């Protein structure tokens, strides 16, 4: 979707095979994309990813922090390992990406940072304790970043998806009873898909949202309006 809008894209993931394949598919369709191996919890990986971006394209204008993982445990069930994993991927990963992208955006004179949180960064649930904490951290890190760098024409906004069918969540939707229950929680009567979220990301990355910073874009089919 970014490439259709004329963007040159750098994909980062721990899944090298999938990332390389996606970059090749983009190029085959006429887009411009490269892949870099990136573990968002490792600072050196971010340093290398930013360097590769600048080497390939000369500048860095947009950062999308989109790494995620899930953990459905109550407070008592949450192990220290599960807690650290959620905070590292969501909180630390978003922080490190932001930290190392901003110097290049300052050089460019502008930039847009789009951080993917969740409706679970806005409201609570009976489980997913560490996930809530990590996604909530993204929300307030975004606002702090927005305030700090507004004067430099660098914007930061967060997106809060509701229930969506993705490779990360597809297994939970294989249970017909669970899938029916989820749809019943959504006023629009369906779960979201990747394109529903991607359109929001492209909007926040673009000049069409030039007066938005520190904002929360909720894309949830009306779930949190109830």
JOLINZI-V210723 format. One record per residue. N is the residue number from 1. OMEGA is omega in whole degrees, 0 to 359 (none if undefined). Layout:
# JOLINZI-V210723
n=<N | N>
omega=<OMEGA | OMEGA>
This chain:
# JOLINZI-V210723
n=<1 | 2 | 3 | 4 | 5 | 6 | 7 | 8 | 9 | 10 | 11 | 12 | 13 | 14 | 15 | 16 | 17 | 18 | 19 | 20 | 21 | 22 | 23 | 24 | 25 | 26 | 27 | 28 | 29 | 30 | 31 | 32 | 33 | 34 | 35 | 36 | 37 | 38 | 39 | 40 | 41 | 42 | 43 | 44 | 45 | 46 | 47 | 48 | 49 | 50 | 51 | 52 | 53 | 54 | 55 | 56 | 57 | 58 | 59 | 60 | 61 | 62 | 63 | 64 | 65 | 66 | 67 | 68 | 69 | 70 | 71 | 72 | 73 | 74 | 75 | 76 | 77 | 78 | 79 | 80 | 81 | 82 | 83 | 84 | 85 | 86 | 87 | 88 | 89 | 90 | 91 | 92 | 93 | 94 | 95 | 96 | 97 | 98 | 99 | 100 | 101 | 102 | 103 | 104 | 105 | 106 | 107 | 108 | 109 | 110 | 111 | 112 | 113 | 114 | 115 | 116 | 117 | 118 | 119 | 120 | 121 | 122 | 123 | 124 | 125 | 126 | 127 | 128 | 129 | 130 | 131 | 132 | 133 | 134 | 135 | 136 | 137 | 138 | 139 | 140 | 141 | 142 | 143 | 144 | 145 | 146 | 147 | 148 | 149 | 150 | 151 | 152 | 153 | 154 | 155 | 156 | 157 | 158 | 159 | 160 | 161 | 162 | 163 | 164 | 165 | 166 | 167 | 168 | 169 | 170 | 171 | 172 | 173 | 174 | 175 | 176 | 177 | 178 | 179 | 180 | 181 | 182 | 183 | 184 | 185 | 186 | 187 | 188 | 189 | 190 | 191 | 192 | 193 | 194 | 195 | 196 | 197 | 198 | 199 | 200 | 201 | 202 | 203 | 204 | 205 | 206 | 207 | 208 | 209 | 210 | 211 | 212 | 213 | 214 | 215 | 216 | 217 | 218 | 219 | 220 | 221 | 222 | 223 | 224 | 225 | 226>
omega=<176 | 182 | 177 | 177 | 176 | 181 | 169 | 196 | 171 | 179 | 178 | 182 | 173 | 179 | 185 | 182 | 180 | 180 | 178 | 180 | 179 | 178 | 179 | 178 | 178 | 180 | 180 | 179 | 177 | 179 | 181 | 184 | 172 | 178 | 172 | 177 | 186 | 167 | 189 | 180 | 183 | 185 | 181 | 177 | 177 | 178 | 181 | 181 | 178 | 179 | 179 | 178 | 181 | 179 | 183 | 190 | 174 | 183 | 175 | 185 | 185 | 173 | 174 | 176 | 191 | 180 | 180 | 173 | 183 | 177 | 184 | 179 | 172 | 178 | 183 | 182 | 186 | 176 | 177 | 179 | 179 | 178 | 182 | 181 | 181 | 180 | 180 | 183 | 186 | 183 | 182 | 181 | 179 | 177 | 183 | 178 | 179 | 182 | 187 | 175 | 187 | 179 | 178 | 177 | 176 | 177 | 182 | 180 | 178 | 177 | 177 | 178 | 180 | 183 | 181 | 176 | 183 | 169 | 177 | 167 | 180 | 183 | 181 | 175 | 182 | 180 | 175 | 184 | 184 | 177 | 176 | 182 | 180 | 180 | 175 | 177 | 178 | 182 | 184 | 172 | 178 | 181 | 178 | 178 | 181 | 181 | 183 | 191 | 178 | 181 | 180 | 180 | 173 | 182 | 175 | 180 | 179 | 175 | 184 | 180 | 170 | 180 | 181 | 175 | 179 | 175 | 180 | 185 | 189 | 182 | 181 | 181 | 176 | 177 | 186 | 180 | 180 | 180 | 178 | 179 | 180 | 180 | 180 | 179 | 187 | 181 | 180 | 172 | 178 | 173 | 179 | 175 | 185 | 180 | 179 | 181 | 183 | 178 | 177 | 179 | 180 | 179 | 182 | 178 | 189 | 177 | 178 | 179 | 189 | 179 | 178 | 170 | 184 | 185 | 177 | 177 | 182 | 180 | 191 | 179 | 178 | 186 | 184 | 176 | 185 | none>
